[in-house]
């Protein structure tokens, strides 16, 4: 790989990372099945009803 191409590749990679940091993520964080079950169990113990507002 020639020097000019390598430098351009590095600069593009840096610019892409900087741009990704500025833009917030649109997808909600993944919650595993075990964590969902644990969360629902805690909600039942508290006596409150769980309403999914992220949908």
N, C-alpha and C positions, 0 to 999 in steps of 0.2 A: 504494500500500500504506500503510495507516495506521500510525501510530507504534507503537501497542501490538502490532500483529501483527508488525511488523519486529523489535521488541525480543524478543518471544517466540521468533521464528524464530532469532535470533542465540543466545539462551540455550540453546535446544534443540540447536543445532549444537555449541556448546561442550560441553554435557553428553554428547552422543553421542561426540565425540572423546575426552573424558576416560575414558569407559566403555570405548571401544575400546582405549585404552592399557593399561588394567588387565587386560583379558582377553587371554590369549595366543592367537596365531593357531593354528588347528587344522590348516590345510593346510600340507604341507611346501613348501619353496621350489622353484620350477620350475627344472629343469635342462634346458638345450637339448640337442638331439640332438648337436650338435658337441661340447659339453662332456662328454656321456656317452661319446662315442667317444674323446675325448682321455683321459678318466679310465680307461676300459677299456684303452687302449693303455699307459698308465703302469703299470697293474696287471700287464699281461702282461710288461712289461720287468722289473719287480721279481721276477717269477716266482711271485707269489701269485695265488690264485684269488679273483675278485670274487664276493661273495655279497650279494645285495640284501636288506637287513634292514628297509627302510622299507615293504615291501608288507604 
